[in-house]
C-alpha cells in the first residue's frame, strides 16, 4: 500500500477514471512525487473516516 492511499487528498476522479492528488503541486513537488520521493509529503493528511464521522455528529 502506498502512503498516498491513506491520504485524504487522494481522491477518485470520475473523468480520469483513476485516483489523483487533489493538492496543487508545484514543479518541485511534482518531480519528487514522480520520482517516488514523496515519503514526507507536506500535504499528507491521514484519512480516518471514523474521525470524520465523529466530528460531524
CHARMM-style PDB file with segment names, atoms N, HN, CA, C and O in Angstrom:
ATOM      1  N   UNK     1       0.845  -1.186   0.000  1.00  0.00      PROA
ATOM      2  CA  UNK     1       0.000   0.000   0.000  1.00  0.00      PROA
ATOM      3  C   UNK     1       0.884   1.240   0.000  1.00  0.00      PROA
ATOM      4  O   UNK     1       1.850   1.337   0.757  1.00  0.00      PROA
ATOM      5  N   UNK     2       0.541   2.163  -0.844  1.00  0.00      PROA
ATOM      6  HN  UNK     2      -0.244   2.085  -1.459  1.00  0.00      PROA
ATOM      7  CA  UNK     2       1.275   3.421  -0.952  1.00  0.00      PROA
ATOM      8  C   UNK     2       0.746   4.397   0.101  1.00  0.00      PROA
ATOM      9  O   UNK     2      -0.427   4.348   0.472  1.00  0.00      PROA
ATOM     10  N   UNK     3       1.610   5.269   0.569  1.00  0.00      PROA
ATOM     11  HN  UNK     3       2.563   5.310   0.268  1.00  0.00      PROA
ATOM     12  CA  UNK     3       1.202   6.263   1.570  1.00  0.00      PROA
ATOM     13  C   UNK     3       0.078   7.148   1.029  1.00  0.00      PROA
ATOM     14  O   UNK     3      -0.784   7.582   1.792  1.00  0.00      PROA
ATOM     15  N   UNK     4       0.076   7.416  -0.261  1.00  0.00      PROA
ATOM     16  HN  UNK     4       0.777   7.063  -0.882  1.00  0.00      PROA
ATOM     17  CA  UNK     4      -0.986   8.238  -0.854  1.00  0.00      PROA
ATOM     18  C   UNK     4      -2.356   7.606  -0.647  1.00  0.00      PROA
ATOM     19  O   UNK     4      -3.352   8.319  -0.517  1.00  0.00      PROA
ATOM     20  N   UNK     5      -2.420   6.275  -0.613  1.00  0.00      PROA
ATOM     21  HN  UNK     5      -1.611   5.696  -0.718  1.00  0.00      PROA
ATOM     22  CA  UNK     5      -3.694   5.585  -0.427  1.00  0.00      PROA
ATOM     23  C   UNK     5      -4.346   5.934   0.906  1.00  0.00      PROA
ATOM     24  O   UNK     5      -5.561   5.798   1.048  1.00  0.00      PROA
ATOM     25  N   UNK     6      -3.574   6.373   1.870  1.00  0.00      PROA
ATOM     26  HN  UNK     6      -2.586   6.483   1.755  1.00  0.00      PROA
ATOM     27  CA  UNK     6      -4.081   6.705   3.192  1.00  0.00      PROA
ATOM     28  C   UNK     6      -4.405   8.188   3.355  1.00  0.00      PROA
ATOM     29  O   UNK     6      -4.914   8.599   4.398  1.00  0.00      PROA
ATOM     30  N   UNK     7      -4.116   8.984   2.344  1.00  0.00      PROA
ATOM     31  HN  UNK     7      -3.702   8.650   1.497  1.00  0.00      PROA
ATOM     32  CA  UNK     7      -4.246  10.438   2.432  1.00  0.00      PROA
ATOM     33  C   UNK     7      -5.642  10.908   2.038  1.00  0.00      PROA
ATOM     34  O   UNK     7      -6.239  10.390   1.094  1.00  0.00      PROA
ATOM     35  N   UNK     8      -6.153  11.888   2.768  1.00  0.00      PROA
ATOM     36  HN  UNK     8      -5.668  12.308   3.535  1.00  0.00      PROA
ATOM     37  CA  UNK     8      -7.462  12.469   2.469  1.00  0.00      PROA
ATOM     38  C   UNK     8      -7.456  13.243   1.156  1.00  0.00      PROA
ATOM     39  O   UNK     8      -8.515  13.466   0.570  1.00  0.00      PROA
ATOM     40  N   UNK     9      -6.286  13.656   0.686  1.00  0.00      PROA
ATOM     41  HN  UNK     9      -5.426  13.475   1.163  1.00  0.00      PROA
ATOM     42  CA  UNK     9      -6.189  14.433  -0.551  1.00  0.00      PROA
ATOM     43  C   UNK     9      -6.117  13.554  -1.796  1.00  0.00      PROA
ATOM     44  O   UNK     9      -6.029  14.071  -2.909  1.00  0.00      PROA
ATOM     45  N   UNK    10      -6.153  12.250  -1.624  1.00  0.00      PROA
ATOM     46  HN  UNK    10      -6.224  11.830  -0.719  1.00  0.00      PROA
ATOM     47  CA  UNK    10      -6.059  11.298  -2.726  1.00  0.00      PROA
ATOM     48  C   UNK    10      -7.466  10.794  -3.023  1.00  0.00      PROA
ATOM     49  O   UNK    10      -7.977   9.915  -2.329  1.00  0.00      PROA
ATOM     50  N   UNK    11      -8.087  11.353  -4.055  1.00  0.00      PROA
ATOM     51  HN  UNK    11      -7.672  12.067  -4.619  1.00  0.00      PROA
ATOM     52  CA  UNK    11      -9.490  11.088  -4.338  1.00  0.00      PROA
ATOM     53  C   UNK    11      -9.685  10.534  -5.741  1.00  0.00      PROA
ATOM     54  O   UNK    11      -8.867  10.748  -6.636  1.00  0.00      PROA
ATOM     55  N   UNK    12     -10.789   9.817  -5.908  1.00  0.00      PROA
ATOM     56  HN  UNK    12     -11.453   9.644  -5.181  1.00  0.00      PROA
ATOM     57  CA  UNK    12     -11.111   9.237  -7.207  1.00  0.00      PROA
ATOM     58  C   UNK    12     -11.673  10.317  -8.118  1.00  0.00      PROA
ATOM     59  O   UNK    12     -12.587  11.048  -7.736  1.00  0.00      PROA
ATOM     60  N   UNK    13     -11.121  10.413  -9.326  1.00  0.00      PROA
ATOM     61  HN  UNK    13     -10.378   9.819  -9.636  1.00  0.00      PROA
ATOM     62  CA  UNK    13     -11.576  11.360 -10.332  1.00  0.00      PROA
ATOM     63  C   UNK    13     -12.353  10.576 -11.389  1.00  0.00      PROA
ATOM     64  O   UNK    13     -11.772   9.788 -12.136  1.00  0.00      PROA
ATOM     65  N   UNK    14     -13.666  10.795 -11.449  1.00  0.00      PROA
ATOM     66  HN  UNK    14     -14.138  11.435 -10.842  1.00  0.00      PROA
ATOM     67  CA  UNK    14     -14.505  10.045 -12.379  1.00  0.00      PROA
ATOM     68  C   UNK    14     -14.183  10.362 -13.835  1.00  0.00      PROA
ATOM     69  O   UNK    14     -14.280   9.486 -14.694  1.00  0.00      PROA
ATOM     70  N   UNK    15     -13.803  11.598 -14.119  1.00  0.00      PROA
ATOM     71  HN  UNK    15     -13.724  12.310 -13.421  1.00  0.00      PROA
ATOM     72  CA  UNK    15     -13.471  11.966 -15.500  1.00  0.00      PROA
ATOM     73  C   UNK    15     -12.208  11.251 -15.976  1.00  0.00      PROA
ATOM     74  O   UNK    15     -12.148  10.796 -17.118  1.00  0.00      PROA
ATOM     75  N   UNK    16     -11.207  11.151 -15.115  1.00  0.00      PROA
ATOM     76  HN  UNK    16     -11.256  11.521 -14.187  1.00  0.00      PROA
ATOM     77  CA  UNK    16      -9.959  10.480 -15.472  1.00  0.00      PROA
ATOM     78  C   UNK    16     -10.009   8.974 -15.214  1.00  0.00      PROA
ATOM     79  O   UNK    16      -9.160   8.226 -15.700  1.00  0.00      PROA
ATOM     80  N   UNK    17     -11.022   8.530 -14.439  1.00  0.00      PROA
ATOM     81  HN  UNK    17     -11.712   9.137 -14.044  1.00  0.00      PROA
ATOM     82  CA  UNK    17     -11.191   7.124 -14.083  1.00  0.00      PROA
ATOM     83  C   UNK    17      -9.989   6.574 -13.333  1.00  0.00      PROA
ATOM     84  O   UNK    17      -9.539   5.456 -13.585  1.00  0.00      PROA
ATOM     85  N   UNK    18      -9.471   7.383 -12.399  1.00  0.00      PROA
ATOM     86  HN  UNK    18      -9.836   8.291 -12.194  1.00  0.00      PROA
ATOM     87  CA  UNK    18      -8.354   6.953 -11.559  1.00  0.00      PROA
ATOM     88  C   UNK    18      -8.275   7.861 -10.334  1.00  0.00      PROA
ATOM     89  O   UNK    18      -8.952   8.887 -10.258  1.00  0.00      PROA
ATOM     90  N   UNK    19      -7.444   7.467  -9.385  1.00  0.00      PROA
ATOM     91  HN  UNK    19      -6.895   6.634  -9.446  1.00  0.00      PROA
ATOM     92  CA  UNK    19      -7.217   8.280  -8.193  1.00  0.00      PROA
ATOM     93  C   UNK    19      -6.152   9.330  -8.482  1.00  0.00      PROA
ATOM     94  O   UNK    19      -5.165   9.058  -9.166  1.00  0.00      PROA
ATOM     95  N   UNK    20      -6.362  10.535  -7.953  1.00  0.00      PROA
ATOM     96  HN  UNK    20      -7.163  10.756  -7.397  1.00  0.00      PROA
ATOM     97  CA  UNK    20      -5.407  11.624  -8.137  1.00  0.00      PROA
ATOM     98  C   UNK    20      -5.273  12.412  -6.839  1.00  0.00      PROA
ATOM     99  O   UNK    20      -6.155  12.380  -5.981  1.00  0.00      PROA
ATOM    100  N   UNK    21      -4.171  13.106  -6.716  1.00  0.00      PROA
ATOM    101  HN  UNK    21      -3.454  13.132  -7.413  1.00  0.00      PROA
ATOM    102  CA  UNK    21      -3.952  14.006  -5.590  1.00  0.00      PROA
ATOM    103  C   UNK    21      -4.673  15.315  -5.886  1.00  0.00      PROA
ATOM    104  O   UNK    21      -4.504  15.892  -6.960  1.00  0.00      PROA
ATOM    105  N   UNK    22      -5.474  15.781  -4.938  1.00  0.00      PROA
ATOM    106  HN  UNK    22      -5.612  15.312  -4.065  1.00  0.00      PROA
ATOM    107  CA  UNK    22      -6.247  16.998  -5.155  1.00  0.00      PROA
ATOM    108  C   UNK    22      -5.470  18.264  -4.816  1.00  0.00      PROA
ATOM    109  O   UNK    22      -5.969  19.372  -5.014  1.00  0.00      PROA
ATOM    110  N   UNK    23      -4.254  18.107  -4.307  1.00  0.00      PROA
ATOM    111  HN  UNK    23      -3.848  17.207  -4.146  1.00  0.00      PROA
ATOM    112  CA  UNK    23      -3.436  19.272  -3.965  1.00  0.00      PROA
ATOM    113  C   UNK    23      -2.755  19.801  -5.223  1.00  0.00      PROA
ATOM    114  O   UNK    23      -2.377  19.036  -6.110  1.00  0.00      PROA
ATOM    115  N   UNK    24      -2.607  21.102  -5.284  1.00  0.00      PROA
ATOM    116  HN  UNK    24      -2.914  21.724  -4.563  1.00  0.00      PROA
ATOM    117  CA  UNK    24      -1.905  21.738  -6.393  1.00  0.00      PROA
ATOM    118  C   UNK    24      -0.413  21.666  -6.111  1.00  0.00      PROA
ATOM    119  O   UNK    24       0.112  22.464  -5.335  1.00  0.00      PROA
ATOM    120  N   UNK    25       0.271  20.719  -6.733  1.00  0.00      PROA
ATOM    121  HN  UNK    25      -0.156  20.071  -7.364  1.00  0.00      PROA
ATOM    122  CA  UNK    25       1.706  20.550  -6.516  1.00  0.00      PROA
ATOM    123  C   UNK    25       2.483  21.489  -7.424  1.00  0.00      PROA
ATOM    124  O   UNK    25       2.158  21.632  -8.603  1.00  0.00      PROA
ATOM    125  N   UNK    26       3.514  22.132  -6.873  1.00  0.00      PROA
ATOM    126  HN  UNK    26       3.778  22.015  -5.915  1.00  0.00      PROA
ATOM    127  CA  UNK    26       4.361  22.953  -7.722  1.00  0.00      PROA
ATOM    128  C   UNK    26       5.320  22.022  -8.476  1.00  0.00      PROA
ATOM    129  O   UNK    26       5.303  20.809  -8.268  1.00  0.00      PROA
ATOM    130  N   UNK    27       6.137  22.584  -9.335  1.00  0.00      PROA
ATOM    131  HN  UNK    27       6.151  23.570  -9.504  1.00  0.00      PROA
ATOM    132  CA  UNK    27       7.007  21.783 -10.196  1.00  0.00      PROA
ATOM    133  C   UNK    27       7.964  20.902  -9.384  1.00  0.00      PROA
ATOM    134  O   UNK    27       8.168  19.737  -9.728  1.00  0.00      PROA
ATOM    135  N   UNK    28       8.541  21.436  -8.327  1.00  0.00      PROA
ATOM    136  HN  UNK    28       8.375  22.382  -8.047  1.00  0.00      PROA
ATOM    137  CA  UNK    28       9.470  20.657  -7.496  1.00  0.00      PROA
ATOM    138  C   UNK    28       8.756  19.509  -6.789  1.00  0.00      PROA
ATOM    139  O   UNK    28       9.259  18.386  -6.752  1.00  0.00      PROA
ATOM    140  N   UNK    29       7.569  19.800  -6.222  1.00  0.00      PROA
ATOM    141  HN  UNK    29       7.161  20.712  -6.251  1.00  0.00      PROA
ATOM    142  CA  UNK    29       6.799  18.756  -5.545  1.00  0.00      PROA
ATOM    143  C   UNK    29       6.397  17.656  -6.519  1.00  0.00      PROA
ATOM    144  O   UNK    29       6.463  16.473  -6.185  1.00  0.00      PROA
ATOM    145  N   UNK    30       5.981  18.045  -7.723  1.00  0.00      PROA
ATOM    146  HN  UNK    30       5.928  19.006  -7.994  1.00  0.00      PROA
ATOM    147  CA  UNK    30       5.568  17.062  -8.724  1.00  0.00      PROA
ATOM    148  C   UNK    30       6.745  16.184  -9.141  1.00  0.00      PROA
ATOM    149  O   UNK    30       6.583  14.979  -9.335  1.00  0.00      PROA
ATOM    150  N   UNK    31       7.918  16.779  -9.279  1.00  0.00      PROA
ATOM    151  HN  UNK    31       8.049  17.758  -9.122  1.00  0.00      PROA
ATOM    152  CA  UNK    31       9.104  15.999  -9.646  1.00  0.00      PROA
ATOM    153  C   UNK    31       9.430  14.972  -8.564  1.00  0.00      PROA
ATOM    154  O   UNK    31       9.722  13.816  -8.869  1.00  0.00      PROA
ATOM    155  N   UNK    32       9.378  15.398  -7.295  1.00  0.00      PROA
ATOM    156  HN  UNK    32       9.140  16.337  -7.048  1.00  0.00      PROA
ATOM    157  CA  UNK    32       9.627  14.463  -6.189  1.00  0.00      PROA
ATOM    158  C   UNK    32       8.579  13.348  -6.173  1.00  0.00      PROA
ATOM    159  O   UNK    32       8.904  12.189  -5.910  1.00  0.00      PROA
ATOM    160  N   UNK    33       7.330  13.699  -6.452  1.00  0.00      PROA
ATOM    161  HN  UNK    33       7.066  14.640  -6.665  1.00  0.00      PROA
ATOM    162  CA  UNK    33       6.259  12.711  -6.481  1.00  0.00      PROA
ATOM    163  C   UNK    33       6.502  11.680  -7.587  1.00  0.00      PROA
ATOM    164  O   UNK    33       6.372  10.478  -7.357  1.00  0.00      PROA
ATOM    165  N   UNK    34       6.852  12.147  -8.771  1.00  0.00      PROA
ATOM    166  HN  UNK    34       6.958  13.124  -8.957  1.00  0.00      PROA
ATOM    167  CA  UNK    34       7.068  11.242  -9.898  1.00  0.00      PROA
ATOM    168  C   UNK    34       8.296  10.358  -9.697  1.00  0.00      PROA
ATOM    169  O   UNK    34       8.350   9.247 -10.225  1.00  0.00      PROA
ATOM    170  N   UNK    35       9.266  10.832  -8.951  1.00  0.00      PROA
ATOM    171  HN  UNK    35       9.222  11.734  -8.522  1.00  0.00      PROA
ATOM    172  CA  UNK    35      10.469  10.039  -8.654  1.00  0.00      PROA
ATOM    173  C   UNK    35      10.238   9.073  -7.488  1.00  0.00      PROA
ATOM    174  O   UNK    35      11.091   8.233  -7.199  1.00  0.00      PROA
ATOM    175  N   UNK    36       9.093   9.189  -6.824  1.00  0.00      PROA
ATOM    176  HN  UNK    36       8.400   9.870  -7.058  1.00  0.00      PROA
ATOM    177  CA  UNK    36       8.801   8.320  -5.689  1.00  0.00      PROA
ATOM    178  C   UNK    36       9.437   8.799  -4.404  1.00  0.00      PROA
ATOM    179  O   UNK    36       9.630   8.014  -3.476  1.00  0.00      PROA
ATOM    180  N   UNK    37       9.765  10.075  -4.339  1.00  0.00      PROA
ATOM    181  HN  UNK    37       9.609  10.712  -5.094  1.00  0.00      PROA
ATOM    182  CA  UNK    37      10.413  10.650  -3.163  1.00  0.00      PROA
ATOM    183  C   UNK    37       9.403  11.409  -2.305  1.00  0.00      PROA
ATOM    184  O   UNK    37       9.750  12.425  -1.703  1.00  0.00      PROA
ATOM    185  N   UNK    38       8.168  10.935  -2.241  1.00  0.00      PROA
ATOM    186  HN  UNK    38       7.886  10.110  -2.731  1.00  0.00      PROA
ATOM    187  CA  UNK    38       7.112  11.671  -1.544  1.00  0.00      PROA
ATOM    188  C   UNK    38       6.809  11.113  -0.165  1.00  0.00      PROA
ATOM    189  O   UNK    38       5.691  11.270   0.326  1.00  0.00      PROA
ATOM    190  N   UNK    39       7.770  10.469   0.468  1.00  0.00      PROA
ATOM    191  HN  UNK    39       8.678  10.341   0.070  1.00  0.00      PROA
ATOM    192  CA  UNK    39       7.544   9.878   1.796  1.00  0.00      PROA
ATOM    193  C   UNK    39       7.165  10.928   2.824  1.00  0.00      PROA
ATOM    194  O   UNK    39       6.367  10.650   3.719  1.00  0.00      PROA
ATOM    195  N   UNK    40       7.717  12.120   2.717  1.00  0.00      PROA
ATOM    196  HN  UNK    40       8.366  12.346   1.990  1.00  0.00      PROA
ATOM    197  CA  UNK    40       7.433  13.192   3.665  1.00  0.00      PROA
ATOM    198  C   UNK    40       6.628  14.296   2.990  1.00  0.00      PROA
ATOM    199  O   UNK    40       6.992  15.470   3.058  1.00  0.00      PROA
ATOM    200  N   UNK    41       5.539  13.914   2.343  1.00  0.00      PROA
ATOM    201  HN  UNK    41       5.244  12.961   2.288  1.00  0.00      PROA
ATOM    202  CA  UNK    41       4.702  14.876   1.622  1.00  0.00      PROA
ATOM    203  C   UNK    41       4.166  15.926   2.600  1.00  0.00      PROA
ATOM    204  O   UNK    41       3.573  15.566   3.617  1.00  0.00      PROA
ATOM    205  N   UNK    42       4.363  17.210   2.311  1.00  0.00      PROA
ATOM    206  HN  UNK    42       4.845  17.502   1.485  1.00  0.00      PROA
ATOM    207  CA  UNK    42       3.889  18.255   3.220  1.00  0.00      PROA
ATOM    208  C   UNK    42       2.362  18.373   3.237  1.00  0.00      PROA
ATOM    209  O   UNK    42       1.806  19.026   4.120  1.00  0.00      PROA
ATOM    210  N   UNK    43       1.686  17.757   2.282  1.00  0.00      PROA
ATOM    211  HN  UNK    43       2.137  17.227   1.564  1.00  0.00      PROA
ATOM    212  CA  UNK    43       0.228  17.867   2.183  1.00  0.00      PROA
ATOM    213  C   UNK    43      -0.490  16.637   2.720  1.00  0.00      PROA
ATOM    214  O   UNK    43      -1.719  16.577   2.691  1.00  0.00      PROA
ATOM    215  N   UNK    44       0.263  15.656   3.208  1.00  0.00      PROA
ATOM    216  HN  UNK    44       1.262  15.705   3.231  1.00  0.00      PROA
ATOM    217  CA  UNK    44      -0.349  14.415   3.681  1.00  0.00      PROA
ATOM    218  C   UNK    44      -1.254  14.677   4.870  1.00  0.00      PROA
ATOM    219  O   UNK    44      -0.865  15.334   5.836  1.00  0.00      PROA
ATOM    220  N   UNK    45      -2.474  14.149   4.784  1.00  0.00      PROA
ATOM    221  HN  UNK    45      -2.790  13.616   3.999  1.00  0.00      PROA
ATOM    222  CA  UNK    45      -3.414  14.195   5.902  1.00  0.00      PROA
ATOM    223  C   UNK    45      -3.975  12.793   6.060  1.00  0.00      PROA
ATOM    224  O   UNK    45      -4.563  12.242   5.129  1.00  0.00      PROA
ATOM    225  N   UNK    46      -3.793  12.222   7.233  1.00  0.00      PROA
ATOM    226  HN  UNK    46      -3.316  12.670   7.989  1.00  0.00      PROA
ATOM    227  CA  UNK    46      -4.272  10.867   7.484  1.00  0.00      PROA
ATOM    228  C   UNK    46      -5.771  10.798   7.254  1.00  0.00      PROA
ATOM    229  O   UNK    46      -6.529  11.534   7.886  1.00  0.00      PROA
ATOM    230  N   UNK    47      -6.201   9.938   6.372  1.00  0.00      PROA
ATOM    231  HN  UNK    47      -5.585   9.340   5.859  1.00  0.00      PROA
ATOM    232  CA  UNK    47      -7.617   9.743   6.103  1.00  0.00      PROA
ATOM    233  C   UNK    47      -8.213   8.789   7.116  1.00  0.00      PROA
ATOM    234  O   UNK    47      -7.938   7.590   7.069  1.00  0.00      PROA
ATOM    235  N   UNK    48      -9.007   9.285   8.010  1.00  0.00      PROA
ATOM    236  HN  UNK    48      -9.230  10.259   8.048  1.00  0.00      PROA
ATOM    237  CA  UNK    48      -9.622   8.473   9.045  1.00  0.00      PROA
ATOM    238  C   UNK    48     -11.124   8.729   8.998  1.00  0.00      PROA
ATOM    239  O   UNK    48     -11.611   9.704   9.571  1.00  0.00      PROA
ATOM    240  N   UNK    49     -11.860   7.850   8.312  1.00  0.00      PROA
ATOM    241  HN  UNK    49     -11.464   7.058   7.847  1.00  0.00      PROA
ATOM    242  CA  UNK    49     -13.298   8.043   8.132  1.00  0.00      PROA
ATOM    243  C   UNK    49     -14.042   8.076   9.457  1.00  0.00      PROA
ATOM    244  O   UNK    49     -15.010   8.823   9.599  1.00  0.00      PROA
ATOM    245  N   UNK    50     -13.609   7.282  10.431  1.00  0.00      PROA
ATOM    246  HN  UNK    50     -12.823   6.675  10.316  1.00  0.00      PROA
ATOM    247  CA  UNK    50     -14.289   7.271  11.715  1.00  0.00      PROA
ATOM    248  C   UNK    50     -14.153   8.617  12.433  1.00  0.00      PROA
ATOM    249  O   UNK    50     -15.097   9.076  13.077  1.00  0.00      PROA
ATOM    250  N   UNK    51     -12.994   9.239  12.323  1.00  0.00      PROA
ATOM    251  HN  UNK    51     -12.228   8.866  11.800  1.00  0.00      PROA
ATOM    252  CA  UNK    51     -12.779  10.546  12.948  1.00  0.00      PROA
ATOM    253  C   UNK    51     -13.637  11.607  12.269  1.00  0.00      PROA
ATOM    254  O   UNK    51     -14.157  12.500  12.937  1.00  0.00      PROA
ATOM    255  N   UNK    52     -13.790  11.518  10.946  1.00  0.00      PROA
ATOM    256  HN  UNK    52     -13.367  10.792  10.403  1.00  0.00      PROA
ATOM    257  CA  UNK    52     -14.605  12.487  10.199  1.00  0.00      PROA
ATOM    258  C   UNK    52     -16.059  12.375  10.637  1.00  0.00      PROA
ATOM    259  O   UNK    52     -16.700  13.389  10.911  1.00  0.00      PROA
ATOM    260  N   UNK    53     -16.589  11.151  10.705  1.00  0.00      PROA
ATOM    261  HN  UNK    53     -16.067  10.327  10.483  1.00  0.00      PROA
ATOM    262  CA  UNK    53     -17.970  10.942  11.117  1.00  0.00      PROA
ATOM    263  C   UNK    53     -18.190  11.410  12.548  1.00  0.00      PROA
ATOM    264  O   UNK    53     -19.212  12.028  12.847  1.00  0.00      PROA
ATOM    265  N   UNK    54     -17.245  11.123  13.429  1.00  0.00      PROA
ATOM    266  HN  UNK    54     -16.415  10.621  13.186  1.00  0.00      PROA
ATOM    267  CA  UNK    54     -17.354  11.548  14.831  1.00  0.00      PROA
ATOM    268  C   UNK    54     -17.418  13.068  14.920  1.00  0.00      PROA
ATOM    269  O   UNK    54     -18.152  13.610  15.746  1.00  0.00      PROA
ATOM    270  N   UNK    55     -16.654  13.757  14.077  1.00  0.00      PROA
ATOM    271  HN  UNK    55     -16.057  13.316  13.407  1.00  0.00      PROA
ATOM    272  CA  UNK    55     -16.639  15.222  14.063  1.00  0.00      PROA
ATOM    273  C   UNK    55     -17.973  15.784  13.565  1.00  0.00      PROA
ATOM    274  O   UNK    55     -18.400  16.847  14.016  1.00  0.00      PROA
ATOM    275  N   UNK    56     -18.633  15.084  12.642  1.00  0.00      PROA
ATOM    276  HN  UNK    56     -18.286  14.221  12.275  1.00  0.00      PROA
ATOM    277  CA  UNK    56     -19.878  15.557  12.054  1.00  0.00      PROA
ATOM    278  C   UNK    56     -21.066  15.392  12.999  1.00  0.00      PROA
ATOM    279  O   UNK    56     -22.089  16.051  12.810  1.00  0.00      PROA
ATOM    280  N   UNK    57     -20.959  14.534  14.005  1.00  0.00      PROA
ATOM    281  HN  UNK    57     -20.129  13.998  14.158  1.00  0.00      PROA
ATOM    282  CA  UNK    57     -22.080  14.280  14.923  1.00  0.00      PROA
ATOM    283  C   UNK    57     -22.284  15.392  15.899  1.00  0.00      PROA
ATOM    284  OT1 UNK    57     -23.187  15.323  16.733  1.00  0.00      PROA
TER     285      UNK     57
END
